[in-house]
Amino acid sequence: MFKKVLIANRGEIAVRIIRACRELGIHTVAVYSTADKNALHAQIADEAVCIGPAPSKDSYLNMRAIISACEITGADAIHPGFGFLSENPSFARMCEKCGITFIGPRAQSIEMLGDKAQAKETMKEAGVPVIMGSDGAISNIHAAHTLSKDLGYPVLVKASAGGGGRGIRVVRSDDELEAQMTAAKQEALACFGNDEVYIEKFIENPKHIEIQILADNYGDVIYLGERDCSMQRRNQKVLEEAPSPAPFMTEELREKMGSAACTAARVCGYRNAGTIEFLVDKNGDFYFMEMNTRIQVEHPITEAVTGVDLVKQQLLIASGERLSIKQEDIKLNGHSIECRINAENPLLDFRPSPGKIQSLFIPGGPGIRVDTAVYQGYEIPPYYDSMIGKLIVHGKDRAEAIAKMTWALSEFIVDGVATNVDFQLKLIRRPEFLAGDYDNGFLNRTDILEDERSKG
């Protein structure tokens, strides 16, 4: 096992990783920007190193500064968390060259799966169902017009190197294709440094279902059930639950998707934790969308229903241990829901709301978990993602989980900045959510705050 792990991240995921390391007796190193000098992860780690000024490009994306922090502190492994450098093959390769273990998949796997167009071709060859679309990146507007007409509108233009809902545009007619494709390419270049896009058939109102897998260095791969991530706003996940509500999800469909996910991992020579994301239509037909080669924001709901600590498993696999969990050991127990708590103002188009937290009350009790890095008096910086925490509940069934989430959100108090807590509370009270009758277009069609807007 590693002696010292550096966490190349910030916020709640950095705190989560530090705690997992402590349980395994591993010393930790936090890195922080000047804006995060008083951040929780920098305070609770065994050591902390400043790696640069506030902008991400000068700190949390500064590969050389992070490697230097490893060398200075003697850390023998790096956990990248999610976001930042977690899916950067150059960083994984740099770690390898410097003799530092990257806690994640090999650089080749990240590279193969990070290019969404290439990943799709790989899955097609492996027999995993994929959405019809272009063979790799689309080269020019003429080819885009021809393919889109063949597929039939609407189509989706997607960034090849994308993620997090960026660089995606729905195109509903030939007249708007060029403008939407240009917009997608510009956003992709700004976000990922790569303006390549591909085109695929747009599936109207599908469910967004993802399968969590674990794979070791010896060819063993297991899946840990599914997460329903269909509750999205502008391609950004808002709330997730596990398992996906019945009657949509059946044991037969779960097994088919789990088997396909394991096949996808094996064909890529994948190791460590990963998530295969699928779109599932109203007929129960599913299609590979992408694979995330890192721990997911929503991993706690899988931990809740399986009892498996995914971050500890990441550390064990990366240290060379064989998976001690077999597929038959995975039993789904009860139901879990996660609400992402963001410092943002839903009434002002979800505008980020940085600032000082004046007072804070975090709910607790049986089946309640809050992953966060904020505390009373903490100053939320304006430079990073607006998510300040995750409220996770676990109940014996979906009804109990919803009841727990309702009172937990009602008790969650953050004063000093605007948050989406009340928005989440209204959302889980919606009859569509209570019935499990929603898809990934629900929040784009439904104004949850219509009553509040009418009050002025």
Secondary structure, DSSP 8 states (H G I E B T S, - for coil): --SEEEE---HHHHHHHHHHHHHTT-EEEEEEEGGGTT-HHHHHSSEEEEEE-SSGGGTTT-HHHHHHHHHHHT--EEE--SSTTTT-HHHHHHHHHTT-EESSS-HHHHHHHHSHHHHHHHHHHTT--B--B-SSS---HHHHHHHHHHH-SSEEEEETT--TT-SEEEE-SGGGHHHHHHHHHHHHHHHHS---EEEEE--SS-EEEEEEEEE-TTS-EEEEEEEEEEEEETTEEEEEEES--TTTS-HHHHHHHHHHHHHHHHHTT--EEEEEEEEE-TTS-EEEEEEE-S--TTHHHHHHHH---HHHHHHHHHTT------GGG----SEEEEEEEESEEGGGTTEE--EE--EEE---STTEEEEE---TT-EE-TTS-SEEEEEEEEESSHHHHHHHHHHHHHH-EEESS--SHHHHHHHHTSHHHHTT---TTHHHH--TTHHHHHT-
